[in-house]
Amino acid sequence: MLDTSREPLPAATDAPAEEPRGCLFALSQPPLMIFLGVIGCLLLMAAVHDLYVL
């Protein structure tokens, strides 16, 4: 809704506002990437074992 009041706007602060951190920030963390890499390797090894080993 459009604000049509005549009240002055609050003054902006000198400190920049923090940007929200989303999923890409979380995926850039090394411990998480190591964990996901290990889980991915285990899943890949299980899939290869099921396909090629009797």
GROMACS elastic network, one bead per residue, 0.5 to 0.9 nm:
[ bonds ]
;  ai    aj funct       b0    kb
    3     6     6  0.88889   500
    4     7     6  0.89461   500
    5     8     6  0.86500   500
    6     9     6  0.89789   500
    8    11     6  0.87585   500
    9    12     6  0.87919   500
   12    15     6  0.86805   500
   13    16     6  0.75097   500
   13    17     6  0.88767   500
   15    18     6  0.89820   500
   16    19     6  0.89161   500
   18    21     6  0.87691   500
   21    24     6  0.78065   500
   21    25     6  0.59256   500
   21    26     6  0.78572   500
   22    25     6  0.56039   500
   22    26     6  0.67390   500
   23    26     6  0.50924   500
   23    27     6  0.62407   500
   23    28     6  0.87283   500
   24    27     6  0.50784   500
   24    28     6  0.62872   500
   25    28     6  0.52601   500
   25    29     6  0.71161   500
   26    29     6  0.57382   500
   26    32     6  0.77372   500
   27    30     6  0.79790   500
   27    32     6  0.66447   500
   27    33     6  0.65621   500
   28    32     6  0.78438   500
   28    33     6  0.72009   500
   29    32     6  0.56341   500
   29    33     6  0.63928   500
   29    34     6  0.88772   500
   30    33     6  0.50677   500
   30    34     6  0.61043   500
   30    35     6  0.85922   500
   31    34     6  0.51291   500
   31    35     6  0.61857   500
   31    36     6  0.86358   500
   32    35     6  0.50762   500
   32    36     6  0.61165   500
   32    37     6  0.84496   500
   33    36     6  0.50795   500
   33    37     6  0.59387   500
   33    38     6  0.85697   500
   34    37     6  0.50130   500
   34    38     6  0.62058   500
   34    39     6  0.86672   500
   35    38     6  0.52244   500
   35    39     6  0.62818   500
   35    40     6  0.85602   500
   36    39     6  0.51092   500
   36    40     6  0.59739   500
   36    41     6  0.85298   500
   37    40     6  0.50076   500
   37    41     6  0.61001   500
   37    42     6  0.86068   500
   38    41     6  0.51121   500
   38    42     6  0.62155   500
   38    43     6  0.86640   500
   39    42     6  0.51213   500
   39    43     6  0.62362   500
   39    44     6  0.86011   500
   40    43     6  0.51302   500
   40    44     6  0.60946   500
   40    45     6  0.85683   500
   41    45     6  0.60332   500
   41    46     6  0.85142   500
   42    45     6  0.51139   500
   42    46     6  0.61537   500
   42    47     6  0.86114   500
   43    46     6  0.50961   500
   43    47     6  0.61643   500
   43    48     6  0.86596   500
   44    47     6  0.50888   500
   44    48     6  0.61679   500
   44    49     6  0.84796   500
   45    48     6  0.51645   500
   45    49     6  0.60060   500
   45    50     6  0.85781   500
   46    49     6  0.50284   500
   46    50     6  0.61541   500
   46    51     6  0.86434   500
   47    50     6  0.51460   500
   47    51     6  0.62196   500
   47    52     6  0.87044   500
   48    51     6  0.50975   500
   48    52     6  0.59870   500
   48    53     6  0.76887   500
   49    52     6  0.55719   500
   49    53     6  0.51577   500
   49    54     6  0.81806   500
   50    53     6  0.60848   500
   50    54     6  0.76846   500
   51    54     6  0.82064   500
